[in-house]
């Protein structure tokens, strides 16, 4: 599978936006944090939908309940304690 330079630029832009919202989740509290959590959730869903274009046989997963997005989410937030 090859990826065009335009697609790579779009992916990097998307990931920077995702990272910006993840940092808001970590650094803020209250209503601002809740809004950032919603934005992260929306962006992860968008990423998962976009992955369907690259993985026509289904998104990669460890089993039926634990997919690539779950791995990304745990790797980002796994070190933080829930409030």
N, C-alpha and C positions, 0 to 999 in steps of 0.2 A: 504494500500500500504506500503510495506516495502522496504527499500533501503539497499543494501549491503554496507559493510564497504569500499570496493574498490570504489564503485560509490560515496560514501560520500567524500572520499579523493580526487577523481577527481573533484567533485563539489567544494570543498573548494579551491583547487588549481586554478580552473577556476575563482572563485570569487575573489581570491587574485590578479590574473592577471587583472581582470576587474577593481578592486579598484585602482591598480597601474596606469592604464591608465586614470581613472577618475581624479585622483589627478594631472596627467600631464595636463589634460584639464583645470583644475582650476588654476594651478600654472604657466602655460607657456603662451606664446603669439606667434602670427605669424605662421610660417611654422611648428614649433614643435607642437603647439596647434592643427593645422589642421590635422596633422598626428595622434595625440592622439585621436581626435574626430573620425577619420576614423577607428581606431583600436577599440574604444569603440563600434561604430556602428556594426562592424564585429562581435565582441564578443557577443553583444546583439542578433544579428541575429542567431549566433551559439547556444546561450542559448535557443532561441525560437524554433529552429529546434529540439534541444535535448529534449525539453519539450514534443514534440509530441510523444516520446517513452513512457512517463509516463501518458499522458492524451490522450488515444486512441480515445475518443469521441470529441476531439478538445481541444485547450488550454483554460484555464479558462479566462473568461472575464466578465466585468460589463455589457457591451452591445457589439454590433458587432464592434464598432469602438474603444473601450477602453479595452485593454487586460492587462494581468499580467505584461508584459514587459513595457507597458506604465506606469503602477503604479510604477514599480521599477525606471524607468527613471525619473519620476517626483519627486519621493521621494529623489533621489540623487541630481538632479539639480534644484529643485523647489526654493531653497533659494538663488540662484545666478541670478544676473541680466545679461541679454544678452549684449554683447559688440557691 
